[in-house]
Amino acid sequence: NGFRIQLYESSSSDKVNSVIKKYKKQMKDSLYVIFEAPVYKLHYGNYSKKYEAEKIMKQLRQNGFKNIWIVRSRIEYKHLYESRE
């Protein structure tokens, strides 16, 4: 388990897909759609430590993202251990 940043939520899958298309161009890390009936949630990133997610959330807020918050989530560890050459 780890942390992700929730960027958006909606009861419409079409709206979430539209937001994904918009954000994909701006975001460096992975985007995930989580469905918890009746809401689709758009999560960003894979962070094993909360302070890592807080750092990225601060940067996102400086870039104009509002109403975003950190959520606990199962994360993909393969991203955390890739070589950073």
N, C-alpha and C positions, 0 to 999 in steps of 0.2 A: 504494500500500500504506500501511497505517497500523496502528492498534491497536484492539482491542475487549477487553472484560472477559468472561471466561468465568464464567458464574454456576452452571452445572449441566451434568451429563452423565449419560446413561443409555443402556442398550441397548434400552430400551422407548420407542417413539414416544408411547404413551399417557401414560407418566409425564411426558415432556417437555411434551406438550400441557397436561397438568394444571398443571404448574409455570408455564407461560406464562400461563394464565388467572389464576393467583394473582399473578404478578409484574406483569402488565399494569396492574393497578390502582395499583401502587406506583411504577412506573417512569415517568420523564419522557421518556426517549430510546427509540430503537427496539430491539426484540428480534429476534434472528435465530436460526433453527435451522440448524445445519450438520451434515450427515450425512457422517461418515467411518467407513465400515463397520468394525466393527458398532456404532458409537457415535453417538448423537445428542448434539450439543453446543448449549447455549443461550448465545449471545453477546449482549452489550449494548453499544450506543453506536457512535460513529464518531469516532475521535480520530487526528489526523494526527501528533501528537507524543506520545511515551510519557509525558512528565510530565503531560499532560492526563488520560490514562487513570489514572495513579497518583493524581491528586487525587480523581477520582471514585471509584476503588476504595477509597480511605481513607474517604470519606463513606459508601459502602455498608457497609463493615465497621463503622463507628460505628452504623449503623442495623440491625445484626444479621446481615448477610450473612457467612457463613463459607466457607472453602474456595473462594475466588474468586481468579482470577489474570488477568494480562494476556496476551493472545495477539496475535501478528501476524496481520493479516487484510486482505483487500481491503475498503476502506471506501467509503461513499457520500459523495462530496464535496459533493453538493447541500446536505446538512445543514450543512456547515461554512461555507457562504457565504450562507446565508439572512439576511435582514435581522433585526436584533435590536432592534426598536423597543419 
